[in-house]
Amino acid sequence: MRSNLPPHLDPHHPVLLQEYAVFTPPVNAMAQKIGDWIDQRQPGGYIHGPSRFGKSRGVKWHMKSILEDRFGKRIPLHIWSRPPDSQFNESDFWISLGLAIGFRYAPRRATRGDRRRLLLEFMIATASACSSNYVALLIDEAQAMTFREWTWLLGLQNALDWEGYRLSVFSIASHQMDYTYELLGLSDHAHVAARFLVAHWPFPGISSVEEIEFILQGYDDASEWPQNSGTSYLAHFAPDAYARGARLAPCAPVLWRVLNSLLPTHYKGDAEFPMQHIARAIEEILVDVAREMDWETAISEANWIDALALTQFTDHMRLISAAVKRKRPDR
């Protein structure tokens, strides 16, 4: 919640609630990779990258629509955001997964075997409704998955295969998922790693001034709220400046320069930046202009620096650098 907002701002605007995600090139690339895996009927695959790069929001706000555009139809894609702080027994695991994908009718006294069977039948029904024998399960926050949970999913996949249906399990996780693959491969769970984790893809951060410009254009013109209003995010926050032709996209070179300048000393990673910090900084600029800060002052290099400083951007990149150093000591 923000204080002292001007009256023309709707407090329910998704930018103020931080309940939105502008479309980004990395999210599109992730959707294309998952689409390729679906085309190939890969049994599994995982996407990994540092936190706050935009993986989860891309899944929540864009994944289904991008894939349905690609395939030209509704597809049986189920998304489960695994609660990171939960320790499931098998029955609770099936309950949580079932609720996430829309199955809510298992009797309370059902056994764990009953719950798995009912979930299996529900997945078959969703595939059949799409005139397919294929189902995809996308697990977000998969770094919290346990060995037992992977084994339970292997059993579900085998059971569906016996019924003539293919199940792909795609997982999205922070970078420590790399270690899960190694641990599974070195333990007696190598068959699980071979099924679900051989295909993999690193989710990139924002990595060029052109991508920054694309994102800013999203706030300028490729966004809309309320639906069917024709009002972009920038137009809502700064209607007068917008009417005069002011846009954020020309700020791309300045923002790119600021992001690079705020990297910690001796940064070990690539010049790829987290979308969450970029979005929070843009939100600060939007609120500044809504509060009648002069447009040129609001989009100045100094104000972008101040906006990014509020997000603890440099501290977060320092953590990424430390993780890269541990994984790649030769760098």
C-alpha positions in Angstrom: 0.0 0.0 0.0 1.3 3.4 -0.9 0.4 6.7 0.9 -0.5 10.1 -0.6 -1.5 8.8 -4.0 -3.2 11.4 -6.3 -7.0 11.0 -6.7 -6.8 10.0 -10.4 -5.0 6.7 -9.5 -7.3 3.8 -8.9 -6.0 2.0 -5.8 -7.0 -1.3 -7.4 -4.7 -0.8 -10.4 -2.6 -3.9 -11.0 0.6 -1.9 -10.9 -0.2 -0.6 -7.4 -1.3 -4.1 -6.3 1.8 -5.6 -8.0 -0.6 -8.2 -9.6 0.5 -8.2 -13.2 3.4 -9.1 -15.4 4.3 -7.3 -18.6 5.4 -9.6 -21.4 9.2 -10.1 -21.7 11.5 -11.8 -24.2 12.7 -14.3 -21.6 9.1 -15.3 -20.8 8.5 -15.8 -24.5 11.7 -17.9 -24.9 10.6 -20.0 -21.9 7.2 -20.7 -23.4 8.8 -21.6 -26.8 11.1 -24.0 -25.0 8.2 -25.7 -23.2 6.3 -25.7 -26.5 9.2 -27.6 -28.1 9.2 -30.1 -25.3 5.5 -30.6 -25.7 6.0 -31.1 -29.5 8.7 -33.7 -28.7 6.5 -35.4 -26.0 9.5 -35.1 -23.6 8.6 -37.0 -20.3 10.1 -34.1 -18.4 12.3 -31.0 -18.4 13.4 -28.3 -16.0 14.0 -24.6 -16.3 16.3 -23.0 -13.8 17.6 -19.6 -13.0 18.1 -17.1 -10.1 15.2 -15.9 -8.1 13.3 -12.7 -9.2 14.1 -13.1 -12.9 10.4 -13.4 -13.7 9.9 -17.1 -14.1 6.9 -17.5 -11.8 5.1 -14.4 -13.0 5.6 -15.4 -16.6 4.0 -18.8 -15.8 1.1 -17.2 -13.9 0.2 -14.5 -16.3 1.4 -15.6 -19.8 2.2 -19.3 -20.2 -1.1 -20.8 -21.1 -2.1 -18.1 -23.5 1.3 -18.2 -25.3 1.1 -22.0 -25.7 -2.5 -22.0 -26.8 -1.6 -19.4 -29.4 1.3 -21.6 -30.6 -0.8 -24.8 -30.8 -4.0 -23.0 -32.0 -6.2 -24.7 -29.4 -6.7 -25.3 -25.7 -4.2 -27.7 -24.3 -4.4 -29.8 -21.2 -1.7 -27.9 -19.3 -1.9 -28.0 -15.5 0.1 -25.6 -13.3 1.0 -26.3 -9.7 3.0 -23.8 -7.6 4.5 -26.2 -5.0 4.3 -24.5 -1.5 8.0 -24.1 -0.6 7.4 -24.5 3.1 5.4 -27.7 3.0 6.4 -31.2 3.9 3.9 -33.6 2.3 2.9 -37.1 3.0 1.7 -38.9 -0.1 -2.0 -38.2 0.6 -1.4 -34.5 1.2 0.7 -34.4 -1.9 -2.1 -35.6 -4.1 -4.6 -33.2 -2.3 -2.4 -30.2 -3.0 -1.7 -31.1 -6.6 -5.4 -31.9 -7.2 -6.6 -28.6 -5.8 -4.1 -26.7 -8.0 -5.2 -28.3 -11.2 -8.9 -28.0 -10.5 -9.8 -31.4 -8.9 -11.8 -30.8 -5.7 -14.0 -33.8 -5.3 -12.0 -36.5 -3.6 -13.8 -37.8 -0.5 -12.3 -36.8 2.8 -11.7 -40.4 3.9 -10.1 -41.5 0.6 -6.8 -43.4 0.9 -3.7 -42.1 -0.8 -4.2 -44.8 -3.5 -7.7 -43.6 -4.0 -6.5 -40.0 -4.3 -3.9 -40.8 -6.9 -6.4 -42.9 -8.9 -9.0 -40.1 -8.8 -6.4 -37.6 -9.9 -5.3 -39.9 -12.7 -8.9 -40.1 -13.9 -9.2 -36.3 -13.8 -6.1 -35.9 -15.9 -7.4 -38.4 -18.4 -10.7 -36.5 -18.6 -8.9 -33.2 -19.2 -6.9 -34.7 -22.0 -10.0 -36.3 -23.6 -11.8 -32.9 -23.4 -9.0 -31.6 -25.6 -9.2 -34.5 -28.0 -5.8 -35.7 -26.9 -4.0 -38.4 -25.0 -1.5 -36.0 -23.6 -1.3 -34.0 -20.4 1.4 -31.6 -19.2 2.1 -30.7 -15.6 4.1 -27.6 -14.9 5.5 -27.3 -11.4 6.7 -23.9 -10.2 9.0 -23.6 -7.2 10.2 -27.1 -7.9 13.4 -26.6 -5.9 11.3 -27.6 -2.9 10.4 -31.0 -4.3 11.6 -34.0 -2.3 12.9 -37.3 -3.7 9.7 -39.0 -2.5 7.6 -36.5 -4.5 9.5 -37.1 -7.6 9.0 -40.8 -7.2 5.3 -40.4 -6.7 5.1 -38.4 -9.9 7.0 -41.2 -11.7 4.4 -43.6 -10.5 1.6 -41.3 -11.8 3.3 -41.0 -15.1 3.7 -44.8 -15.4 0.1 -45.3 -14.5 -1.1 -42.9 -17.1 1.2 -44.5 -19.7 -0.5 -47.9 -18.9 -3.8 -46.3 -19.7 -2.5 -44.9 -23.0 -1.9 -41.3 -22.0 1.3 -39.4 -22.0 2.2 -37.1 -19.1 5.1 -34.6 -19.3 6.3 -33.0 -16.0 8.0 -29.7 -16.5 9.6 -28.0 -13.5 10.7 -24.4 -12.9 13.1 -23.7 -10.1 15.8 -21.5 -8.8 19.4 -22.3 -9.6 19.8 -24.9 -6.8 17.7 -27.3 -8.9 21.1 -28.1 -10.6 22.2 -29.8 -7.4 18.9 -31.8 -7.2 19.8 -33.3 -10.6 23.3 -34.2 -9.4 22.0 -35.7 -6.2 19.4 -37.8 -7.9 21.9 -38.9 -10.5 24.4 -40.0 -7.8 21.8 -41.8 -5.7 19.5 -44.7 -6.2 17.0 -42.1 -7.8 19.0 -41.9 -11.1 16.0 -43.2 -13.0 13.9 -40.3 -11.7 16.6 -37.8 -12.9 16.7 -39.5 -16.2 12.9 -39.2 -16.6 12.3 -35.6 -15.4 15.5 -33.7 -15.4 17.7 -34.5 -18.4 16.1 -31.9 -20.7 16.9 -28.5 -19.1 17.2 -24.8 -20.0 18.6 -21.8 -18.1 16.1 -19.0 -17.8 17.8 -15.8 -18.8 17.6 -12.4 -17.2 17.1 -9.2 -19.1 20.2 -9.0 -21.2 20.2 -6.1 -23.7 19.0 -2.5 -24.1 16.6 -3.8 -26.8 14.9 -6.0 -24.2 14.7 -3.1 -21.8 13.0 -1.0 -24.6 10.6 -3.9 -25.3 9.6 -4.0 -21.6 9.2 -0.2 -21.3 7.0 -0.3 -24.4 4.8 -2.8 -22.5 4.0 0.0 -19.9 3.7 2.6 -22.6 1.3 1.0 -25.0 1.2 -2.9 -24.8 -0.8 -2.9 -21.5 -4.3 -2.1 -20.6 -6.4 -1.6 -17.5 -9.3 -1.8 -17.0 -9.9 -4.4 -19.7 -11.1 -3.1 -23.0 -10.5 0.5 -21.8 -7.7 1.2 -24.2 -5.8 2.8 -21.3 -2.2 1.7 -20.9 -0.4 1.6 -17.6 1.5 4.8 -18.4 -1.6 6.6 -19.6 -3.3 5.8 -16.3 -0.5 7.1 -14.1 0.5 10.1 -16.2 -2.4 11.0 -18.5 -1.2 14.5 -19.2 2.4 13.5 -20.0 1.1 10.6 -22.1 -1.2 12.9 -24.1 1.8 15.1 -24.8 3.6 12.1 -26.3 5.8 11.2 -23.3 6.9 7.5 -23.3 9.2 5.4 -21.2 10.7 3.4 -24.1 13.3 6.1 -24.9 14.7 5.6 -21.4 16.0 2.2 -22.3 19.7 3.2 -22.8 19.7 5.2 -19.6 18.1 2.3 -17.6 20.5 -0.2 -19.2 23.5 2.0 -18.2 22.2 2.4 -14.6 21.7 -1.4 -14.2 25.3 -2.0 -15.3 26.7 0.7 -13.1 24.9 -0.6 -10.0 26.4 -4.1 -10.3 28.5 -5.0 -7.3 32.3 -4.7 -7.5 33.9 -7.9 -9.0 30.5 -9.2 -10.1 31.0 -12.8 -11.4 27.9 -13.4 -13.4 26.6 -12.4 -16.8 25.1 -9.0 -17.5 21.5 -10.4 -17.1 19.2 -8.6 -14.8 16.2 -9.6 -12.7 12.8 -8.5 -14.1 11.4 -8.0 -10.6 13.8 -5.2 -9.8 13.3 -3.6 -13.1 9.5 -3.7 -12.6 9.7 -2.3 -9.1 11.9 0.6 -10.4 9.5 1.3 -13.2 6.6 1.3 -10.7 8.5 4.0 -8.7 8.9 6.1 -11.8 5.2 5.8 -12.6 4.2 6.9 -9.1 6.6 9.8 -9.2 5.0 11.2 -12.4 1.6 10.5 -11.0 2.5 12.7 -8.1 3.4 15.5 -10.6 7.1 15.2 -10.6 8.4 16.9 -13.7 8.7 14.3 -16.5 12.3 14.9 -17.3 13.3 14.7 -13.6 11.3 11.5 -13.2 13.1 9.7 -16.0 16.5 11.2 -15.3 19.5 8.9 -14.6 19.6 10.0 -11.0 16.0 9.1 -10.4 16.4 5.7 -12.0 19.4 5.1 -9.7 17.2 6.1 -6.7 14.3 3.8 -7.9 16.6 0.8 -8.3 18.3 1.5 -4.9 14.9 1.1 -3.2 14.7 -2.5 -4.6 18.0 -3.6 -3.1 19.1 -4.4 -6.6 22.9 -4.4 -5.9 22.5 -6.7 -2.9 20.5 -9.2 -4.9 23.1 -9.2 -7.7 25.8 -9.7 -5.1 24.0 -12.9 -4.0 23.8 -14.1 -7.6 27.5 -13.4 -8.0 28.3 -15.5 -5.0 26.2 -18.4 -6.3 27.9 -18.2 -9.7 31.3 -18.2 -8.0 30.5 -21.3 -6.0 29.2 -23.1 -9.1 32.0 -21.9 -11.4 35.2 -21.4 -9.4 37.2 -21.0 -12.6 35.6 -17.6 -13.3 
